[in-house]
Structure formats: structure tokens, C-alpha cells
Amino acid sequence: MSALQILQRDPGSQARVGVLRVERGEIRTPAFVPLATKGTVKGLEAREVAALGYDMVLGNTFHLFLEPGADLIAEFDGLHEFMGWRRPIITDSGGFQVFSMGHGTVADEVKGRAPAGPDRMGRVLQIDEQGVRFRSYIDGSERFMGPETSMEVQAKLGSDIALVFDECTPFHVDREYTARSTERTHRWLDRCLAWHDAHGPREQLVYGIVQGGVHEDLRVASTEEVAARPVGGIAIGGSLGAEKPQMYEVVGWATAALRDDDRPRHLLGIGDVDDLIRGVELGIDTFDCAMPTRLGRHGVAIAPDPENRWRVELTGARHKHSREPIMEGCPCPACSAGHSRGYLRYLLKNRELTGVRLLTLHNLAYLARLMAGLRAAIAGGTLAAHAAALRAGAAP
């Protein structure tokens, strides 16, 4: 029996609205899941995130494995108690972080940039059948993570949903490498499930991960392989393409292969406004992404402005004398309190933490309303019109 109860389907697309029931509560779907990468949604307290309307957050297995370590978190009765978030938590497997450490982000690859940033201090030493050996970006020590390691860490974290360990294939590799990597991911999936069956928490759902790069036959075959296993849900991962149309096509291959499967579907690392709308239409139930919090830390607010990718850069000089809020009628803590763009620009230019917090609250509030509106539209049979309005610049 699926943990996802589908309440209604959209007749004009693959979209569906439902309730995902896990050990520590219910998640209204489709839903966006904020990142609590290192045990916190950056800049916010857990109660603030809940007050914005979020049912679940995502913890990062790789980073928590390195610091403070799963054993310490287990001493605090798991990640829920450690971070004070007593609603559902999903944890990733660590596979994507290994990919990023070795190859940079997908954006780095597509734009030809060298990997950069604090997390690039570590590096992959070896990827083989057993797992991955790498140098920690924290202290340079050699560490190992394999399928069993990942599942053991996630068991100690006590997450409601655990993702299996996978190799996130780089965008630039050839088909042959992608095929070999995807096959290894399937073998790692079996090892993850075997470990969890013998040692994992009974109440913890385990999601398999679909790989296959940008090759239709590999994606479909991977989807069918994962769906044939006794997984509680199915995540779509890996590099999805260089441009949005290609990404939608790749995701569509997987969801089409899952058309008659009622288990929950999660799209990893995707969170732009237009991507969320299209992902819902393609039948995705949950999404996660660093985008809204990362944008906030860099002075960028989400706004109903499709021509500018739903973004407004508040550090620009044109906002210096602006008395406008980020968005008229927005009920978020930044806009409803009457904070002007001019004030926010001043805070951001002077690196005041209040400015970052206010933008983070605004961005997460925007996406929470966006997803609530999409759920209501599916339930009310108006998704096509609602999605068209959002794409034309309507506020959620």
C-alpha cells in the first residue's frame, strides 16, 4: 500500500493532489521541501518554517555525516529533536554531494566553470563498486561512504524518508559511462534495501532514485528497474539536461513510465517557479531545492516577474529610494510589516543579517503559497487556467 493517498487527478495532465503519510505526520502534495542542509533552514528557526506552511524539510546526509556526525545526532534522539523540527524530514543519500565535489554543480558543467566554493575543498579519491572514498572538505581526512554507510547514517538521523545511495552522473559524460553508472546505482539500490530490511527503522520509508542521464532508453529502463523494487517512493535524480525544455522532457520520460504507479514521486534539486509548475503538471509530488534560501542570502527576492525569471535583485541602485514592498499584497513577514525595498537594500548592502532573514522568509512564503495554489487548482479542476495565469505573471 502506498504511503501517498491520491485525492484527485487533473484530467488534462499528470498532476495529482494528495496526502503523503509518514511516521511524524502528513505532507500535503504537491509540495516544495525547504533544505535544512546542516540541521537548519539557514537563518530561520524551525517554528518559523512551520508557520510559513511547510510540512517537511530535507536534511543533508553527507554534510551531517561529516559534522557533527550521525552518532552525536543519535544521542539527541535523532535529527527531529536535535534541530527542534518535529514534523516530517526527508534525508538525501549523499550521492549528489559526491558528484558535486568531484565535478562541480550542473551549472558549473554547463557553463564551463571550474568547481568553486567552500565545499570544493574536498575531492573524490575513488568511486568503485564498494562506494566512494573522498577527502573531507572540513579537515582533509580520508573518508568513505557506500550504500550501507549512507543507510546507516540515515537510520541514525531518524528521518521519515531516506533516499538510497546513488551515483549522480555528470552532465558531460558519454552514454557508455552513464549506462555503467546507472547499472551500478541499481546494484547499490539493492544493497541499500538489503541493509535497511535487516537493520533500518521499520517506520522509515526508503525511496529509490532514477538515473540515466539525458538518454530516453536509459531513463525509462532505470525507472522500470527502480519501480520493480519494494521502495516506498521514487525520486528522479541526476543531471536532467542543459536547458529547461530538455529537463522537462527527461522528467516526463520517467513520470510517463510511472503513470500507473501511485507511490510518491520526488524531483531532486529543482525549485524555480516555472519548474515547479511544469513539474506538477508532469506528476511530481514533492520537490527540494536550495534556490529560495540561496537567493535570499544573495539579495534576490522571488516575485511574479516571469520576464526576469521570477526574480528581483534588491541590491540594485534603482531600489535605493523605493518605498515599495518586495511585492504588493504579499502576506510574508517582510512585506506585511511594511518593509520597503529601500530599507531592505540598505540592510543587504551593509550585510545585516536581518535583511537576509527577511528575504529568506519572503522567498519561502512565496513558494509555500505557490504550491498551495497549485494544490487547490488541481482539487478544483482549474489547473490549466491557474498554471497559465502564473506563467503570465500572476501572484500566487
C-alpha positions in Angstrom: 0.0 0.0 0.0 1.4 3.4 -1.0 2.1 6.0 1.7 0.6 8.5 -0.7 -3.2 8.9 -0.8 -4.2 10.5 -4.1 -7.3 12.6 -3.6 -7.7 13.9 -7.1 -6.1 13.8 -10.5 -6.1 16.6 -13.1 -7.7 15.3 -16.3 -5.6 17.5 -18.6 -2.1 16.5 -17.2 -0.4 14.0 -14.9 -0.9 16.3 -11.9 -2.3 14.9 -8.7 -3.2 16.2 -5.3 -2.9 14.0 -2.2 -1.6 13.4 1.3 1.7 11.6 2.0 1.6 10.0 5.4 4.8 9.2 7.2 5.8 8.5 10.8 5.8 12.1 12.1 2.9 13.5 10.2 1.3 14.3 6.9 2.6 16.2 3.8 0.1 17.9 1.6 1.2 17.2 -2.0 2.3 18.5 -4.4 4.8 20.2 -2.0 8.0 22.1 -2.0 10.5 20.9 0.6 13.0 23.5 2.0 16.6 22.5 2.6 17.7 22.1 6.2 21.1 21.1 4.9 23.1 21.1 8.1 20.2 20.7 10.5 18.7 24.2 9.9 16.9 26.1 7.2 19.6 28.8 7.0 18.8 31.8 9.1 15.4 30.6 10.4 14.1 28.8 13.4 12.1 25.6 12.9 8.9 27.2 14.2 9.2 30.0 11.6 9.5 27.4 8.8 6.4 25.6 10.1 4.5 28.9 10.3 5.1 29.5 6.6 3.1 26.4 5.9 5.7 23.8 5.3 5.1 20.1 6.3 8.6 18.7 5.7 12.2 19.7 5.4 15.3 18.0 3.9 18.4 17.2 5.8 21.7 16.6 4.1 23.2 13.1 4.9 26.7 13.9 3.5 27.2 17.1 5.5 25.7 15.8 8.7 27.8 12.7 8.3 31.0 14.8 8.3 29.8 17.3 11.0 28.6 16.8 13.7 28.3 13.1 12.9 25.4 10.7 13.0 26.4 9.3 16.3 26.1 12.7 18.1 22.8 13.4 16.5 21.5 9.9 17.6 22.5 10.9 21.1 19.9 13.7 20.8 17.2 11.2 19.7 17.7 11.9 16.1 17.6 14.9 13.8 14.0 15.9 14.7 14.9 16.6 18.3 18.4 17.8 17.5 17.1 20.7 15.3 13.7 21.1 17.0 11.7 20.2 13.9 9.1 17.7 14.9 7.4 17.4 11.6 8.5 15.0 8.7 12.1 15.0 7.5 13.5 13.6 4.3 17.2 12.9 4.0 19.2 12.6 0.8 21.7 9.9 0.3 25.0 11.8 -0.1 25.3 10.8 -3.7 24.7 14.2 -5.1 27.4 15.8 -2.8 29.9 13.2 -4.0 29.0 14.2 -7.6 29.3 18.0 -6.8 32.6 17.5 -5.0 34.1 15.7 -7.9 32.6 17.6 -10.9 31.1 20.8 -9.6 27.4 21.6 -9.9 25.4 21.1 -13.1 25.5 24.8 -13.7 29.3 24.7 -13.4 29.5 22.0 -16.0 27.0 23.6 -18.5 28.8 27.0 -18.2 32.3 25.5 -18.3 33.2 26.9 -14.9 35.7 25.3 -12.6 34.3 23.9 -9.3 34.4 26.7 -6.6 33.2 27.4 -3.1 33.9 26.1 0.3 32.5 22.6 -0.4 35.1 22.1 -3.2 38.0 21.8 -0.7 37.2 18.1 -0.6 37.7 15.8 -3.5 36.7 12.3 -4.7 39.6 9.9 -4.5 37.9 6.8 -5.9 34.5 5.6 -7.0 34.2 1.8 -7.3 31.7 -0.9 -6.6 32.0 -0.7 -2.9 31.4 3.1 -2.7 33.2 6.4 -2.7 36.5 7.4 -1.0 36.9 11.1 -0.7 38.7 13.8 1.3 36.6 15.7 3.8 36.1 19.4 2.9 36.3 20.1 6.7 39.7 18.7 7.6 41.1 16.9 4.6 40.8 13.5 6.2 40.1 10.5 4.0 36.5 9.2 4.4 34.4 6.5 2.9 30.7 6.3 2.0 28.9 3.4 0.4 25.3 2.2 0.2 25.4 0.6 3.7 27.1 3.7 5.2 24.5 6.0 3.8 21.6 3.9 5.0 23.2 3.6 8.5 23.7 7.3 8.8 20.1 8.0 7.7 18.9 5.4 10.2 20.7 7.2 13.0 19.4 10.5 11.8 15.9 9.0 12.1 14.4 10.6 9.1 10.9 9.7 7.9 12.1 9.3 4.3 15.6 8.0 3.4 17.0 8.1 -0.2 19.2 5.3 -1.4 22.8 5.9 -2.2 23.4 6.6 -5.9 26.0 7.9 -8.3 24.7 11.2 -9.7 26.1 11.0 -13.2 27.7 14.2 -14.5 26.1 16.1 -17.4 29.2 15.9 -19.7 29.9 12.2 -19.6 29.1 9.9 -22.6 26.3 7.4 -22.9 28.6 4.4 -22.1 29.7 5.9 -18.8 26.1 6.9 -18.0 24.9 3.3 -18.7 27.6 1.8 -16.5 27.0 4.3 -13.7 23.2 3.7 -13.8 23.6 0.0 -13.6 25.9 0.4 -10.5 23.2 2.7 -9.0 20.7 -0.2 -9.4 23.1 -2.6 -7.6 23.6 0.0 -4.9 19.8 0.2 -4.6 19.6 -3.5 -3.9 22.3 -3.2 -1.2 20.6 -0.2 0.4 17.3 -2.1 0.5 19.0 -5.2 2.0 20.7 -3.2 4.7 17.5 -1.4 5.6 15.5 -4.6 5.6 17.9 -6.1 8.1 18.8 -3.0 10.2 16.7 0.0 9.3 13.8 1.6 11.2 10.5 -0.1 10.2 8.7 3.2 10.0 11.3 4.8 7.7 10.2 5.0 4.0 13.0 4.3 1.5 12.9 6.0 -1.9 14.8 4.6 -4.9 16.5 7.0 -7.3 16.1 7.0 -11.1 19.2 7.9 -13.1 20.0 7.5 -16.8 21.2 11.0 -17.8 19.6 12.5 -20.8 19.1 9.3 -22.7 15.5 8.2 -23.1 16.0 4.5 -23.1 18.3 4.6 -20.1 15.9 6.8 -18.1 12.9 4.6 -18.9 14.9 1.4 -18.1 16.1 2.9 -14.8 12.6 4.0 -13.9 11.3 0.5 -14.5 14.2 -1.1 -12.5 13.6 1.2 -9.5 9.8 0.7 -9.7 10.2 -3.1 -9.7 11.9 -2.9 -6.2 10.0 -2.7 -3.0 10.7 1.0 -2.5 8.3 3.3 -0.7 8.7 6.1 -3.2 10.6 7.0 -6.4 13.0 10.0 -6.7 14.2 11.4 -10.1 17.8 12.5 -9.9 21.0 13.1 -11.8 21.7 15.7 -14.5 18.5 16.4 -16.3 19.9 18.4 -19.2 21.4 21.7 -20.2 18.1 23.7 -20.8 14.7 23.7 -19.3 12.9 22.0 -22.2 15.3 19.1 -22.1 14.8 18.8 -18.3 11.0 18.7 -18.7 11.4 16.0 -21.4 13.7 13.9 -19.2 11.4 14.2 -16.2 8.4 13.4 -18.5 10.1 10.1 -19.6 10.2 8.9 -16.0 6.7 10.0 -15.0 5.2 8.6 -18.1 6.8 5.2 -17.2 5.2 5.6 -13.7 1.8 6.6 -15.0 0.0 3.7 -13.2 2.2 3.8 -10.1 0.6 5.5 -7.1 3.8 5.7 -5.0 5.1 9.2 -4.2 7.5 10.8 -6.7 10.2 13.3 -5.7 12.2 15.5 -8.0 15.6 16.2 -6.6 17.2 19.7 -6.6 14.5 21.6 -8.6 12.8 24.7 -7.3 12.4 27.6 -9.8 8.8 28.8 -10.1 8.3 27.7 -13.7 10.0 24.3 -13.0 7.6 23.7 -10.1 4.6 24.5 -12.2 5.7 22.2 -15.0 6.9 19.5 -12.6 3.4 19.4 -11.0 1.9 19.0 -14.5 4.2 16.1 -15.1 3.1 14.3 -12.0 5.7 15.2 -9.4 4.5 15.1 -5.8 7.5 16.7 -3.9 10.4 18.9 -4.8 13.5 20.2 -3.0 16.0 22.9 -3.8 18.4 25.4 -2.2 17.1 28.1 -4.6 14.8 30.2 -2.3 17.2 30.4 0.6 20.3 30.8 -1.5 18.7 33.7 -3.5 17.7 35.3 -0.2 21.3 35.2 1.0 22.4 37.0 -2.2 19.9 39.8 -2.0 17.4 38.3 -4.6 13.7 38.1 -3.9 11.2 35.9 -5.7 8.4 37.9 -7.4 5.7 37.4 -10.1 8.0 38.6 -12.9 8.5 35.8 -15.5 10.5 38.1 -17.8 13.2 38.2 -15.1 12.9 34.5 -14.1 10.6 35.4 -11.2 13.5 37.3 -9.5 14.1 40.9 -8.3 17.7 41.9 -7.4 17.2 44.2 -4.4 20.8 45.3 -4.1 20.5 47.3 -7.3 20.8 51.1 -7.1 17.3 51.6 -8.5 15.8 50.4 -5.3 17.7 52.8 -3.0 14.8 55.3 -2.7 12.0 52.8 -3.2 9.2 52.8 -0.7 7.6 49.8 -2.3 7.5 46.4 -0.6 9.0 43.5 -2.4 5.5 42.6 -3.6 2.2 44.4 -3.1 -0.3 42.3 -1.0 2.2 39.7 0.0 1.5 38.4 3.5 5.0 37.4 4.3 6.8 38.9 7.4 8.9 41.2 5.2 6.1 42.7 3.1 3.2 42.6 5.6 5.4 44.5 8.1 5.8 47.3 5.6 9.5 47.0 5.0 10.4 48.9 1.8 12.8 47.8 -0.9 14.9 50.8 0.0 15.3 49.6 3.6 16.0 46.0 2.5 18.6 47.2 0.1 20.3 49.1 2.9 20.3 46.0 5.1 21.7 43.8 2.3 24.4 46.3 1.2 25.6 46.5 4.8 25.4 42.8 5.3 22.9 43.0 8.1 21.5 39.6 8.9 18.0 41.0 9.3 17.9 41.6 5.5 18.9 38.1 4.7 16.3 36.7 7.1 13.5 38.8 5.7 14.3 37.8 2.1 14.5 34.2 3.1 11.1 34.4 4.8 9.7 36.1 1.8 11.0 33.6 -0.7 9.9 30.6 1.2 6.5 32.1 1.8 6.1 32.7 -1.9 6.8 29.1 -2.7 4.5 27.9 0.0 1.7 29.9 -1.5 2.6 28.8 -5.0 2.3 25.1 -4.0 -0.9 25.7 -2.0 -2.5 27.4 -5.0 -1.5 24.5 -7.3 -3.0 22.0 -4.9 -6.2 24.0 -4.8 -6.3 24.3 -8.6 -5.9 20.5 -9.1 -8.6 19.8 -6.5 -10.9 22.4 -8.1 -10.3 21.3 -11.7 -8.8 24.6 -12.7 -5.1 23.7 -13.0 -4.7 24.6 -16.7 -6.1 28.1 -16.2 -4.2 28.6 -13.0 -0.9 27.5 -14.4 -1.3 29.8 -17.4 -2.0 32.7 -15.1 1.1 32.0 -13.0 3.2 31.8 -16.2 1.8 35.1 -17.3 2.9 36.8 -14.1 0.0 36.3 -11.7 0.9 36.3 -8.0 0.3 33.1 -6.1 
